[in-house]
Amino acid sequence: MDDLIKYAPALLAGFLENVKLSLICGALALVLGTILVSARVAPTPVLRAAGTLYVNIVRNTPLTLVLAFSSLGLSDTIGLIFSDTPSTNSFWLVVLGLSAYTGAFVCETLRAGINTVPLGQAEAARAIGLTFLQSLRLIILPQAFRTVIAPLGSVMIAMIKNSTVAIAGGYLMESAFVMKDTFDDTGVSIPIFIGLVIAFMVVTMPVGFLTNRLASRLAVVR
Amino acid sequence: MTEPGDPLVSLRGVNKSFGTLHVLKDIDLNVARGEVVVVIGPSGGGKSTLCRLVNRLETIDSGTITFDGQELPAEGKALARFRSDVGMVFQSFNLFSHKTILENVTLGPMKVRKVPRETAEKRGMELLERVGIASQAAKYPAQLSGGQQQRTAIARALAMDPKMILFDEPTSALDPEMVQEVLDVMTGLARDGMTMMVVTHEMGFARRAANRVVFMAGGEIVEEAAPDEFFDSPRTDRARDFLSKILTH
């Protein structure tokens, strides 16, 4: 218990990095997932193929490899540099990898939502003269989003927890790494372990709770 | 009733198959400006497909379709613009479930025609008034009866000031007591000179409102005639057989 109290400030600082990563990646993944799913249902075969290819590659690659590629491949080899400060640079490389990874899951969740929207909605949208993008934006996606709010919550929870493997992208400031680092000094400390678990639950449980509430409040009645 | 003018829609040698099923065979059909054409016939005869071809919700395999003298655009913005001129009323209403009744009616004018919200809402309320559901404007489709939903769908089509409205079995999904309220609105439109193509099983409506009845069976136009002529003295055995089955009970 003393260990937990002693190292709490460092752990908390690390945990706030997880929160920061999650907020940024969550927003980016939602945007990316929406773009990807638009491609996957587009009338243009090339776009559909590109969307499918992306999802199948990124979704089926272990996150640690995605992050390692982001850091070792994109940054070290190809030379993608976000900042001269190493920790800032690796932070954004992890953002890139985790968003790219989570975006694929958001895409597939949204696609499941789109499949629940009756075909007649799209036909009616086309019949009044909406273009493909308009009918997607105004008719299909709003209904799809509402249908999958709860599963999107699960994707977000998974993403928040996934932020603890940021070390694979070379980012050493988040809580799981801080914890391991601390254990090097203190030996394995169960209270620190539990403290960190609780910290994550404090964030993830409300996400689940809120998305479930929203899902029933915003459900599309047909 | 206004006298039908020059052809607005013209189908020439149109063929359509779904896989190996040849649903429309060498269809030739004109719909004149201001004309009300009712398409009747047994199920699976290609009536709905015919209706859906006209605004290109289905593509054709061969032949030509012209609208207002122009061949139908194949895709993209031109197709969207064309569709905005042709209203469509579906069997299952297809109102936008996440939008209110008024929003359903104003969406097209605002997003396609770029009409300002105020103007669109004012006109939308007028149209809802006209189809008798202005008091339901703030509700969502699922809160309305089938008849009310279908009248909303008609108002939604009218909001685009279409040159023509297609009706694909507009009363087939309705409870019997709601059929009449929808037919009354349609009869009113016909009287006002709207060009209409109506796929329906409502023979009373066909007799009352149609300029011409087109009888389809087996993917072909078997017979077309003025309603009285068609119902009183059908020329083909196929039509006689069909009418005897539906009019005897």
HADDOCK unambig.tbl for C-alpha pairs under 7 A between the chains (distance, minus, plus):
assign (segid A and resid 120 and name CA) (segid B and resid 94 and name CA) 5.38 0.50 0.50
assign (segid A and resid 121 and name CA) (segid B and resid 94 and name CA) 5.57 0.50 0.50
assign (segid A and resid 121 and name CA) (segid B and resid 96 and name CA) 6.23 0.50 0.50
assign (segid A and resid 124 and name CA) (segid B and resid 94 and name CA) 6.09 0.50 0.50
assign (segid A and resid 126 and name CA) (segid B and resid 80 and name CA) 6.87 0.50 0.50
assign (segid A and resid 127 and name CA) (segid B and resid 83 and name CA) 5.57 0.50 0.50
assign (segid A and resid 127 and name CA) (segid B and resid 84 and name CA) 6.65 0.50 0.50
assign (segid A and resid 127 and name CA) (segid B and resid 87 and name CA) 6.71 0.50 0.50
assign (segid A and resid 127 and name CA) (segid B and resid 88 and name CA) 6.17 0.50 0.50
assign (segid A and resid 128 and name CA) (segid B and resid 83 and name CA) 6.14 0.50 0.50
assign (segid A and resid 128 and name CA) (segid B and resid 84 and name CA) 4.81 0.50 0.50
assign (segid A and resid 128 and name CA) (segid B and resid 87 and name CA) 6.66 0.50 0.50
assign (segid A and resid 128 and name CA) (segid B and resid 108 and name CA) 5.89 0.50 0.50
assign (segid A and resid 129 and name CA) (segid B and resid 80 and name CA) 4.34 0.50 0.50
assign (segid A and resid 129 and name CA) (segid B and resid 81 and name CA) 5.70 0.50 0.50
assign (segid A and resid 129 and name CA) (segid B and resid 83 and name CA) 4.89 0.50 0.50
assign (segid A and resid 129 and name CA) (segid B and resid 84 and name CA) 4.08 0.50 0.50
assign (segid A and resid 129 and name CA) (segid B and resid 112 and name CA) 6.43 0.50 0.50
assign (segid A and resid 130 and name CA) (segid B and resid 80 and name CA) 5.94 0.50 0.50
assign (segid A and resid 130 and name CA) (segid B and resid 112 and name CA) 6.27 0.50 0.50
assign (segid A and resid 131 and name CA) (segid B and resid 77 and name CA) 6.56 0.50 0.50
assign (segid A and resid 131 and name CA) (segid B and resid 80 and name CA) 5.68 0.50 0.50
assign (segid A and resid 139 and name CA) (segid B and resid 96 and name CA) 6.93 0.50 0.50
assign (segid A and resid 143 and name CA) (segid B and resid 98 and name CA) 6.69 0.50 0.50
assign (segid A and resid 220 and name CA) (segid B and resid 97 and name CA) 6.56 0.50 0.50
assign (segid A and resid 220 and name CA) (segid B and resid 98 and name CA) 5.93 0.50 0.50
assign (segid A and resid 221 and name CA) (segid B and resid 97 and name CA) 6.70 0.50 0.50
assign (segid A and resid 221 and name CA) (segid B and resid 142 and name CA) 6.12 0.50 0.50
assign (segid A and resid 222 and name CA) (segid B and resid 97 and name CA) 6.11 0.50 0.50
assign (segid A and resid 222 and name CA) (segid B and resid 142 and name CA) 5.46 0.50 0.50
